[in-house]
Amino acid sequence: MSVSTEEVDEMRSRIVRLAVVAATVAVALFGLPLAVAVVQYAEIYKLLDLERLADRAALRVAATMSDGDEPDADELDDNATLTFLSV
């Protein structure tokens, strides 16, 4: 029993097609949930970073007010830099 060249080519194309489908399914099953988790982590980190900066500004204003002075716009200036996730 001999196998023709056409049958070998057909079998080869089936194997390649199966490999491409398997890779696509793997990316969909593992890559998409990972991407969602990364986006959620970035959002949480951004929120925490902004809360930290707001707390620092509130402490500076509170310190000025506890001295009996009125806070001005300079009290809200912050020398800290936001991370790229905070923008």
C-alpha positions in Angstrom: 0.0 0.0 0.0 1.5 3.3 -1.1 0.5 6.7 -0.2 0.1 9.3 -2.9 1.7 12.7 -2.8 -1.7 14.3 -2.8 -2.7 12.4 0.3 0.5 13.4 2.1 -0.1 17.1 1.2 -3.7 16.9 2.3 -2.6 15.4 5.7 0.1 18.0 6.1 -2.4 20.8 5.5 -4.7 19.3 8.1 -2.0 19.1 10.6 -1.0 22.7 10.0 -4.6 23.9 10.2 -5.0 22.0 13.5 -1.9 23.6 14.9 -3.1 27.1 13.9 -6.5 26.5 15.5 -4.9 25.1 18.7 -2.6 28.2 18.9 -5.6 30.5 18.4 -7.7 28.8 21.1 -4.7 28.8 23.5 -4.2 32.6 23.0 -7.9 33.2 23.5 -8.2 31.1 26.6 -5.1 32.4 28.3 -4.2 35.7 26.8 -7.6 37.5 27.0 -8.1 36.8 30.8 -4.5 37.9 31.4 -5.1 41.1 29.5 -8.2 41.8 31.5 -6.3 41.2 34.8 -3.5 43.5 33.7 -6.0 46.3 32.9 -7.8 45.9 36.3 -4.4 46.0 38.1 -3.5 49.2 36.2 -6.7 50.8 37.2 -6.3 49.9 40.9 -2.7 51.1 40.9 -3.8 54.4 39.2 -6.5 54.9 41.9 -4.1 54.2 44.7 -1.5 56.6 43.3 -4.0 59.4 43.0 -5.3 58.8 46.5 -1.7 58.9 47.8 -1.1 62.3 46.2 -4.5 63.6 47.5 -3.6 62.5 51.0 -0.3 64.3 50.8 -2.0 67.5 49.7 -4.6 67.2 52.4 -1.9 66.8 55.1 -0.1 69.9 53.8 -3.3 71.9 53.9 -4.2 70.5 57.4 -0.8 71.5 58.7 -1.2 75.0 57.4 -4.7 75.3 58.9 -3.6 74.0 62.3 -1.1 76.8 62.5 -4.0 79.2 62.1 -3.1 80.3 58.5 -5.2 80.0 55.5 -4.0 77.6 52.8 -3.2 78.9 49.4 -2.6 77.3 46.0 1.1 76.7 46.8 0.0 74.2 49.5 -1.5 72.0 46.8 1.7 71.9 44.7 3.4 68.6 44.8 6.9 67.7 43.7 6.0 64.1 43.3 5.6 62.7 39.9 2.7 60.5 38.8 3.6 57.2 37.2 2.6 56.5 33.6 -0.3 54.4 34.9 -1.8 57.4 36.7 -2.3 59.5 33.6 
